[in-house]
Amino acid sequence: QVQLVESGGGVVQPGGSLRLSCAASGSIFFNFYALGWYRQAPGKQRELVATITSGGSTNYVDSVKGRFTLSRDNAKNTVYLQMHSLKPEDTAVYYCNAVKVGASYWGRGTQVTVSS
């Protein structure tokens, strides 16, 4: 079993920055997992924000390209989402996901609010 715990959310003004972290624990070979960040705004469906493969290749939704950077530290079993130039439309609960063949795990989420 794998547990994922997100942290780093908060309230920030438009144009500000935040770094989200997702720490994995449990019976895990972290480096074998593809990792991703998703977000869900009030009244909307959960959407993919960014993913990183076990080999380190990243992919971003168009709305965050150039502003968000996803990285992983396999030695710390942690994945990060660095967010810059935040906009009010980035406001959502952000969830971490770890997946490999036959298994998918989710964290409980961390709230990001972008507001002046």
N, C-alpha and C positions, 0 to 999 in steps of 0.2 A: 504494500500500500504506500502511496505517495501523498504527502501533504504539501500544499502550496500556500504560502502566506505572502500577500502583497503588503507593501508599505510605501510611504512617500507621498500619498495624496494630500490634498489640502485646498485652500482657497488662494487664488493668485489673480492679480490684475491682468487684463489683456496685455499681451506682449511679454509677459513674464515667463519664467521657466520652472519646471519641476523635474525631478528624477524619481521614477517609480522603480521599486525593487520587488522581486519575487524570489523568495527563498524556498527551496525544496528540501524536504526531509523524508525519512522513511527508507524503505528498501528500494533504492534507486541507483541505477547506473546513469547519472544525469547526462553524461555526454552522448548517450544513445538517443535522447529525446529531441524531437523538434519542439520548439517553444514559440508561444505566441502571446500577444496582448490583444484583447478584445475590449470593446466598450459598449455600454448601453446607456443611452440618454432616456430621460423620462418620456414614456409614451412611444418609444421607438424600439425596434428590434436590436438585439445584440449584433454588433458588426465587428469584422476583423480590422485591426489597426496595423499590425505588423507581425511578421513571423521570421524566425531564424532556424535554419536547419541544423542538424547535428554537425555538419561540416562548416557552419558559420555563414552560409549564404542568407541574405536578408531580402525581405520583400515588404513593401509598404503600400497601404491604400493611398490613392492619389492625393487625398485631402491633407495628408500629413507629410508627404515627401518634401524633403528639404528642411523640415522643422523637427522631426522626431528621429532619433537614432536608437536602434535596438542592438544590444550587445549581451554576451553571456560570459560568465566566468565559471568554467566547469570545476575548477578547484574549490570554489565556494558554493557550488550548486545554486547559483543565483543568476537570474536574468534581469537586465535593466532596460528601462525605457526612458531615455533622456528626451525631454520635451522642451522646445524653445518656441518663442513667438506664439504663445498660446492665444487662442481665440475663444470667445464665448461659446461657439459651437463645439468646442472640445470638451465642454462640460458633460460629464458622464461618470458612471461607475466603471472603473477599469479592472478587467479580470485577466489573470494569468492562466495560461493553458499549457500543459505538457502532454505530448502525444508520441506514441510509437505504435507499431503494429500490434493491435489487440488491446491497447490501453489508452485511456485519455483521462486526464485529471484537471480539475479546476480549483482555483482559489476562491475565496469569498468576496474578493473585490476591494478596491479602495476608491474613495470618492475624490474626483477632481472637479473643482468649481472655478470657472474663470469668470470673474465679475469685477466691475469697477465699483 
